Every structure is written in structure tokens, then in C-alpha cells.
Amino acid sequence: MSGNAALQSDPAPIVAVTVSRDVQEFDLLIEDMETELGEGWGDLSIEDALTFLGQPEAEALEFIALAMDDRDEANLAQITELIREAAARGVKAIIIAEEVSPIALHQLLKMGAEEFVPYPLPEGALHDAIERLRMPEPEPEPVAPPAPIATTSGPTGGHEGVIIAVHGLAGGVGATTLAVNLAWELANIDKKDNPRVCLLDLDLQMGSVSTYLDLPRRETVYELLSDTESMDEESFMAALVSFNEKLQVLTAPAEMLPLDLISSDDIQRIVKAARANFDYVVIDMPTTVVMWTETVLSAAHVYFAPIELDMRSAQNALRMIRALKAEDLPHEKLRYVLNRAPKFTDLSGKGRVKRLADSLDISIEVQLSDGGKPIIQACDHGLPLAETVAKNPLRKEILKLAKSVHEVNTAADAAAK
């Protein structure tokens, strides 16, 4: 073996790449990368970086440094795609940003970017960011086994349950999907002390809660609704059907019944019995406004009104607001939920949402993603989203909503004590 051959060594593996429109515009970044990594880094365009991530040479890659300024915001979709692709391959991302809007930065961080460093680079900022990326992930704390689940088979009394109504302002806006899954998430919100949750399907004609949870429709429901004057807590609890021993459900009747079968007094008795025995009572309302809608609206602590970003929802919301104002009813109780909301990157859609809210003079407090076909399939299978598509964005947002409701209620209980 010759002496020269013995001195040769393999080139240093590429552990990082800068990605930019033109890296020469970020000369301070070049200097800092050479200081930190020597020859163990390279520079690529966004298109080349997407291709490089799929090659064997990228296996040693630790991070990418995305250098951008305000001119790159027009190409935000491709940049977010690169961040997602890198995250999927275990490659972390640092954003080097000069005069980039806070909205764009927030979006990039939400998509999976780990660090943000302003440009021109402060002294030692890139070094510190790289050190943070290289810190080992903390070991997860051991999870204690869940406490035994208490069934809710009999009346307990002594409760003052929170009433949560869900009233879709147009057909197909996901009101029942929201009601069913919100109730299920609330029933599982605290593993140590599961709240008692009841779901009432008051859509006597087209109610589909039983379908979404694969529960039988029982004749006792009609008997209960037709004679609430003689109803006591025992008969009310006997009419409920248990789902997985965590959620108690009053399904719609087996037969299609007129909505005026029950009166405001009947609804008051049913809601009172439910409140006395449960911590949360979720009510799936019919789309039609009936005489007892006012009763539920007055009793509800939260009255969710799901809509979509279309003209029918806007017109129906306007009709609903006018009707409530005409009868001097608490229209301000309505909490508007936008289902199938635009994605974060859909700036045009976000503008339409703002114009919708402004034109109706309302606040859209909750926006739910379009979960796609998996949501329909989960409903057809008769299972909550948490049991079938737990990672679906719609399920995650309903879980977040349930946590918010429970935290507010817990804080209110603590303050009352």
C-alpha cells in the first residue's frame, strides 16, 4: 500500500444542509455553518432538498437550516411541505428568517420546525439552536395504570350537570358527529375521576346517535317521552343505554315521531333528571326550531351552533339570530362552530371565514378540520373517532374542545368552593 493511499480518508458525512433561494444573500449563515460544521454541510434549493431527503446520502442528516425572507412567503406551501417531509424522516428544521411575518413563522413552527433564529444572526444564536436540537429527548414518565371505571347504571342524584346543546344550523354540518364525540371525549377526559356523561338525542324524527354508537333503539324511550309526568329517576335511568360502560345515551325513538310529541314541560323534566344524575349532559338537537328549543337554549350552559362555510349556513344563521332577537331570547348564548374549516395554509379561505363572521356580526370561536372519508367510515362503524381514527385532525380538535370545556367547568367548581 502506498503512503499516499494510507493518508486518504472518506469525506465527512453531510450532517446538515442550508435551504434557500440564494444562500449568498445569507453570508453570515455561511460563516456560522462553516464554524459549526466545517465541511459537513451543503446548500440546496427547496426542490433539490425534497429530492435529497429521499436519497441514501441523507441518512446522516441531522437538520436543515431554512433561510428565507419576506419574498419567500409566496412559496410558503412548498416550504411547509419540505418541513413535513423532513420531520417524517427524523430530520429537524431551523428557520433562519429575515423580515418574515409572524403569521408565516407561526405556520412553519406549527408544521414541525424546531427552532427559529432571526437574521442577521445574533452572536452564538445558531450554535445555541444546534445544541438544543442535539439534546437527547427526555425519557417519558411512567404512566400509572388507569383507575377502575365506574359504571353509571343507576341513579345517583346530587349532581348539577353542565348542559351542552349542539344545534346544527343546516343539514350535514356535523352536529351529531360533534355531539357524539364531544360526549365520548368528556366521558374519558379524566382517567382518575371520569365524569358521568349523558347524551340525549332529541331529534325524534331523524336522530342518528344510536347509529353512530351502534346502539339499539328501545321502546322504553317512547314510553318515557309520552308520559314524563310520572317519570322518576329510576325510570329515566332505565331508558338509557350504556355505551362501553362510560357513556349513557337516550336514543331517539324507534319510530319517527312528531316533534311536538313533547312539550317544554317534558323537556324540563328530562333535562332536570339528567342534570341530577350526570356531570355533563350533551343534547343533540333537531335542526328544526320547535316550541321547546327555547327551553333547551335557556337551560344550556353552552349552546353550540355548527355551520359550514357556505351560503345556506350563513342564511340560516341569520334567520336564527333574527328569530331569537324577535322573541327576546338569549341569542348571545350561541357558540358558532365552523365545520370543515379551511386549512391553515388556505389564506383565501381564512379571509372568507372573517367576511362571514363580519357579515353576520358573530364570533366563530371553534373551527374544526375536514376529517375526510375516515369520519364517515367511523360513524358507519358505530364507534367514536377516538376508537377508530384517533390521530385524525377532527378528532384531535374535538378532544381539545372537550378539555377546554372540562377545564372551565373544573375552574368554576373550584371557585364556587
C-alpha positions in Angstrom: 0.0 0.0 0.0 1.4 3.4 -0.9 1.9 6.1 1.6 -0.5 8.5 -0.2 -3.3 5.9 -0.2 -2.8 5.3 3.5 -3.3 9.0 4.2 -6.6 9.2 2.3 -9.8 9.3 4.2 -13.5 9.2 3.4 -15.2 12.7 3.1 -17.1 13.8 6.1 -20.7 12.9 6.0 -23.2 15.7 5.4 -25.0 16.3 8.7 -26.8 19.5 7.7 -27.9 21.5 4.7 -28.9 25.0 4.2 -32.0 25.5 2.0 -32.6 28.9 0.4 -33.4 30.8 -2.7 -29.8 32.1 -2.8 -27.5 31.3 0.1 -25.2 34.1 -1.0 -27.8 36.5 0.4 -27.2 35.0 3.8 -23.4 35.3 4.1 -23.4 35.3 7.9 -25.2 32.0 7.8 -22.4 30.6 5.6 -19.8 31.7 8.1 -21.6 30.2 11.1 -22.3 26.9 9.3 -18.6 26.6 8.5 -17.6 27.4 12.1 -20.0 24.8 13.5 -19.8 22.0 11.0 -16.6 22.6 8.9 -17.2 20.7 5.6 -20.1 18.6 7.0 -22.8 20.6 5.4 -24.1 21.6 2.0 -26.5 24.0 0.3 -29.6 23.1 -1.7 -32.7 24.7 -3.3 -36.1 23.7 -2.0 -36.7 21.4 -5.0 -33.3 19.8 -4.6 -33.8 19.4 -0.8 -37.0 17.5 -1.3 -35.2 15.1 -3.7 -32.1 14.8 -1.4 -34.2 13.7 1.6 -35.1 10.6 -0.3 -31.6 9.6 -1.1 -29.2 7.3 0.9 -26.8 10.3 1.4 -29.4 11.9 3.6 -29.4 9.2 6.2 -26.7 11.0 8.3 -28.6 14.3 8.1 -29.3 15.9 11.5 -31.1 19.1 10.5 -31.9 21.6 7.7 -31.5 25.3 8.0 -34.2 27.1 6.0 -33.0 30.6 5.2 -35.8 32.9 4.0 -37.0 36.5 3.8 -40.3 38.2 3.0 -40.0 37.4 -0.7 -40.2 33.6 0.1 -43.6 33.9 1.8 -45.2 33.4 -1.7 -43.6 30.0 -1.7 -44.8 29.0 1.8 -46.7 25.9 0.7 -43.5 24.3 -0.7 -41.5 25.3 2.4 -44.1 23.7 4.7 -44.0 20.6 2.5 -40.3 20.4 3.0 -40.6 20.7 6.8 -43.2 18.0 7.0 -41.1 15.7 4.8 -38.0 16.3 6.9 -39.9 15.7 10.1 -41.3 12.4 8.7 -37.7 11.3 8.2 -36.5 12.4 11.7 -34.6 15.5 10.3 -35.1 18.6 12.4 -35.6 22.1 10.9 -34.2 25.5 11.9 -35.8 28.6 10.4 -33.4 31.5 9.6 -35.8 34.4 8.9 -35.3 38.0 7.8 -38.4 40.2 7.9 -40.8 37.3 7.7 -44.3 37.9 9.0 -45.3 36.4 12.4 -48.2 34.5 10.7 -45.8 32.8 8.4 -43.4 31.9 11.2 -46.2 30.6 13.4 -47.3 28.4 10.5 -43.8 27.0 9.9 -43.3 26.2 13.6 -46.8 24.6 13.7 -45.8 22.4 10.7 -42.9 20.9 12.6 -39.9 23.4 12.6 -38.0 23.0 15.8 -36.1 26.4 16.1 -36.3 30.0 14.8 -33.3 32.3 14.6 -33.6 35.8 13.3 -31.3 37.1 10.5 -28.8 38.8 10.7 -27.7 36.1 13.1 -27.0 37.2 16.7 -23.7 36.1 18.1 -23.8 32.4 19.0 -27.5 32.1 18.1 -27.0 29.3 15.5 -24.6 27.5 17.8 -27.2 27.5 20.6 -30.0 26.4 18.3 -27.9 23.4 17.1 -27.1 22.5 20.7 -30.8 22.4 21.6 -31.5 20.2 18.6 -28.9 17.8 19.6 -30.1 17.5 23.2 -31.5 14.0 23.8 -35.2 13.6 24.2 -36.3 13.4 27.8 -37.4 9.9 28.9 -41.2 9.7 29.2 -42.5 9.4 32.7 -44.1 6.1 33.5 -47.8 6.1 33.2 -49.8 4.9 36.1 -52.5 2.3 35.3 -55.9 3.8 34.9 -58.3 3.7 37.8 -61.1 1.2 37.6 -64.0 2.6 35.6 -67.2 3.2 37.5 -70.4 2.3 35.6 -73.4 4.6 35.6 -76.1 2.0 35.7 -78.3 3.6 38.4 -79.4 7.0 39.6 -77.1 8.8 41.9 -78.7 12.3 42.4 -76.8 15.1 43.9 -75.3 16.3 40.7 -75.7 19.6 38.9 -74.6 18.7 35.4 -73.4 21.1 32.8 -75.8 21.2 29.8 -74.2 21.3 26.4 -76.5 21.6 23.4 -75.5 21.0 19.8 -77.9 22.5 17.2 -76.8 22.3 13.5 -78.0 25.3 11.5 -78.1 23.3 8.3 -78.2 19.6 7.3 -74.9 17.8 7.1 -72.8 20.3 9.1 -71.6 17.6 11.5 -73.8 18.4 14.5 -74.4 14.8 15.5 -70.7 13.9 14.9 -69.7 16.7 17.2 -72.3 15.8 19.9 -71.4 12.1 20.0 -67.7 12.6 20.0 -67.7 15.5 22.4 -69.7 13.4 24.9 -67.3 10.5 24.5 -64.2 12.7 25.0 -65.8 14.2 28.1 -66.5 10.7 29.5 -62.8 9.9 29.1 -61.3 13.3 29.9 -60.0 12.4 33.4 -58.7 8.9 33.8 -58.5 9.2 37.6 -62.0 10.5 38.0 -64.1 10.0 34.9 -67.1 12.4 34.8 -70.6 10.9 34.5 -71.8 11.9 31.0 -75.2 11.5 29.4 -76.0 12.0 25.7 -79.6 12.9 24.8 -80.8 12.5 21.2 -83.8 14.9 21.0 -84.1 14.7 17.2 -87.2 12.5 17.4 -87.5 12.0 13.7 -84.0 11.8 12.2 -81.8 11.2 15.2 -78.8 9.1 14.4 -76.9 9.0 17.7 -77.8 5.3 18.0 -76.4 4.6 14.6 -73.1 6.4 15.4 -72.7 4.3 18.5 -74.3 1.1 17.2 -76.9 1.1 20.0 -80.4 -0.4 19.9 -83.5 1.9 19.8 -85.7 0.8 22.7 -89.5 1.1 23.1 -89.0 2.4 26.6 -87.8 5.7 25.1 -91.3 6.4 23.6 -92.9 5.4 26.9 -90.7 7.8 28.8 -91.3 10.7 26.4 -95.1 10.2 26.2 -95.5 10.3 30.0 -92.8 12.4 31.7 -95.2 13.4 34.5 -94.9 10.0 36.0 -91.2 9.7 35.3 -88.8 9.4 38.3 -85.1 9.0 38.3 -85.3 5.2 38.2 -87.5 5.2 35.1 -85.3 7.8 33.4 -82.1 5.8 34.1 -83.8 2.6 32.9 -84.5 4.3 29.5 -80.8 5.0 28.9 -78.5 2.6 27.0 -74.9 2.3 28.1 -72.0 2.6 25.6 -68.8 0.8 26.8 -69.9 1.4 30.4 -68.7 5.0 30.2 -71.4 6.9 28.3 -75.2 6.8 29.0 -77.4 7.5 26.0 -81.0 8.3 25.5 -81.5 7.4 21.9 -84.2 8.7 19.5 -87.3 6.6 19.5 -87.6 3.5 17.2 -90.4 5.1 15.2 -90.4 8.6 13.5 -92.5 10.8 15.8 -93.8 14.4 15.5 -91.5 16.9 17.2 -94.5 18.3 19.1 -95.0 15.0 20.8 -93.1 16.5 23.8 -93.7 19.9 25.3 -91.5 22.4 27.0 -92.5 20.9 30.4 -91.5 17.4 29.2 -88.1 18.7 28.2 -87.6 20.5 31.5 -88.3 17.2 33.4 -85.9 15.2 31.2 -83.1 17.8 31.5 -83.7 18.1 35.2 -83.4 14.3 35.7 -80.3 14.2 33.5 -78.6 17.1 35.4 -79.3 15.4 38.8 -77.5 12.2 37.8 -74.7 13.4 35.5 -71.8 15.8 35.4 -72.3 16.6 31.7 -75.4 16.4 29.7 -74.8 16.7 25.9 -78.0 17.3 23.9 -78.2 16.6 20.1 -80.9 19.0 18.9 -83.0 18.7 15.8 -82.2 21.2 13.0 -85.8 22.4 13.2 -86.7 25.1 15.7 -89.6 23.9 17.9 -91.5 25.2 20.9 -89.1 23.5 23.3 -86.0 24.8 21.6 -86.3 27.9 23.9 -86.3 25.6 26.9 -83.1 23.9 26.0 -81.5 27.2 25.0 -82.4 28.8 28.4 -81.1 25.7 30.3 -77.9 25.2 28.4 -74.6 26.4 29.7 -73.1 26.2 26.2 -75.2 26.1 23.0 -73.0 25.1 20.1 -74.3 26.0 16.6 -72.3 24.2 13.9 -72.2 25.8 10.4 -70.2 25.4 7.3 -68.5 28.0 5.0 -71.4 28.2 2.6 -74.4 30.4 1.8 -77.1 28.1 3.3 -75.3 28.1 6.7 -74.9 31.9 6.5 -78.6 32.5 5.6 -79.8 30.0 8.3 -77.6 31.6 10.9 -79.1 35.0 10.0 -82.6 33.6 10.3 -81.8 32.0 13.7 -80.4 35.2 15.1 -83.4 37.2 13.8 -85.9 34.7 15.3 -84.2 34.7 18.7 -84.0 38.5 18.8 -87.7 38.8 17.8 -88.7 36.6 20.7 -86.2 38.4 23.0 -84.3 35.1 23.6 -80.6 34.9 24.6 -79.1 34.7 21.1 -75.7 35.6 22.6 -75.6 32.1 24.0 -75.0 30.6 20.6 -71.4 29.5 20.1 -70.7 29.1 16.4 -68.6 26.1 15.3 -67.3 26.1 11.8 -67.0 22.6 10.5 -64.8 21.7 7.6 -62.9 24.9 8.1 -60.1 26.0 5.7 -56.6 24.6 6.3 -54.1 26.9 8.0 -52.3 27.4 4.7 -55.6 28.4 2.9 -55.3 32.2 3.3 -58.2 32.8 0.9 -60.4 30.5 3.0 -59.4 32.3 6.1 -60.4 35.6 4.5 -63.8 34.1 3.7 -64.3 33.0 7.3 -63.6 36.5 8.5 -66.0 38.0 6.0 -68.7 35.5 7.1 -68.3 36.4 10.7 -68.2 40.1 10.0 -71.3 40.0 7.8 -73.3 38.1 10.4 -71.8 40.1 13.3 -70.8 36.9 15.1 -67.7 35.3 16.5 -66.7 31.9 15.2 -65.0 30.6 18.3 -64.3 27.0 17.2 -63.0 25.8 13.8 -63.0 22.1 13.0 -60.9 20.5 10.3 -62.4 18.4 7.5 -61.6 14.9 8.6 -62.5 13.4 5.2 -63.8 9.9 4.5 -62.4 8.3 7.7 -65.0 10.3 9.7 -67.9 8.9 7.6 -66.5 5.4 7.9 -66.1 5.7 11.7 -69.7 6.9 12.0 -70.9 4.0 9.8 -68.9 1.5 12.0 -70.8 2.8 15.1 -67.7 3.8 17.0 -66.4 7.2 18.4 -63.5 8.8 16.4 -61.2 8.2 19.4 -61.6 4.4 18.9 -61.1 4.3 15.1 -59.2 7.4 13.9 -57.6 8.8 17.0 -55.0 10.8 15.0 -57.5 12.4 12.7 -57.3 16.2 13.0 -61.1 16.4 13.6 -60.8 14.1 16.5 -57.9 16.0 18.0 -59.8 19.3 17.8 -62.9 17.8 19.4 -60.7 16.4 22.2 -59.2 19.9 22.6 -62.7 21.4 22.8 -63.7 18.8 25.4 -60.6 19.6 27.5 -61.4 23.3 27.3 -65.0 22.7 28.5 -63.8 20.5 31.3 -61.1 22.9 32.4 -63.6 25.8 32.5 -66.1 23.7 34.5 -63.4 22.5 36.9 -62.2 26.0 37.5 -65.8 27.2 38.1 -66.4 24.4 40.6 -63.1 25.3 42.4 -64.1 28.9 42.6 -67.6 28.1 43.9 -66.0 26.1 46.7 
